[in-house]
Amino acid sequence: MALPAIAPYPLPTAEELPANRVDWTVDPDRAVLLVHDLQNYFLSAFDTDAQPVTDMLQQVARLKKEAGRAGVPVFYTAQPGGQSPAERGLQQDFWGPGLPDDPTAAAIPAVVAPGPDDTVLTKWKYSAFVRTDLLERLRATGRDQLVITGVYAHIGVLMTACDAWMRDIQAFVVADAVADFSEREHRTALEWAAGRCAVVTTADRVCAQL
């Protein structure tokens, strides 16, 4: 039930992305950037000196900088450490107790850490919308696009993108700003998202649109 040891693998390039079914583009007046679960605990499953983590973190930092320049709000999800079995619910059965009660494990790396104007949501389930006020915050600011980065592509990233679609929020999964258990699972998540609920894009494209 523990996290796997993830072998290094290359991030997909723009030429390798699946075909999107829709032609949405990121609008800085409508978008929010989501940095999903980039906590030391989840990153510790990777070789943090190799791809995909090294390049992914650079791309997230770049997107965060561009979002700030364009006036795009930045939201983070972070799971709390030391959750009780009642708080974990069925996640306990699949993944065990989760994050330890350790501030270092729960922390977000400095290169992509939240700034004073960013919003950090306490995350409980795969989707960032469940048991949070993410939707209410989007509605209150008139924003209906969610640009998603972080880990893991085939779990929380994909479930959040699908949940966004069900709430009429346009989701954008940034292929080279997410990472996963393996290259196969990463690419499978992108294919599913592109065909069913989101636009799969790159950091270069998002920055250009911002």
Secondary structure as GFF3:
##gff-version 3
##sequence-region A 1 210
A	DSSP	three_ten_helix	14	16	.	.	.	ID=ss1
A	DSSP	beta_strand	31	36	.	.	.	ID=ss2
A	DSSP	alpha_helix	40	43	.	.	.	ID=ss3
A	DSSP	alpha_helix	53	70	.	.	.	ID=ss4
A	DSSP	beta_strand	74	78	.	.	.	ID=ss5
A	DSSP	alpha_helix	85	88	.	.	.	ID=ss6
A	DSSP	alpha_helix	91	95	.	.	.	ID=ss7
A	DSSP	alpha_helix	103	106	.	.	.	ID=ss8
A	DSSP	three_ten_helix	110	112	.	.	.	ID=ss9
A	DSSP	beta_strand	119	122	.	.	.	ID=ss10
A	DSSP	alpha_helix	134	140	.	.	.	ID=ss11
A	DSSP	beta_strand	145	151	.	.	.	ID=ss12
A	DSSP	pi_helix	153	157	.	.	.	ID=ss13
A	DSSP	alpha_helix	158	166	.	.	.	ID=ss14
A	DSSP	beta_strand	170	179	.	.	.	ID=ss15
A	DSSP	alpha_helix	183	196	.	.	.	ID=ss16
A	DSSP	beta_strand	198	201	.	.	.	ID=ss17
A	DSSP	alpha_helix	203	209	.	.	.	ID=ss18
###
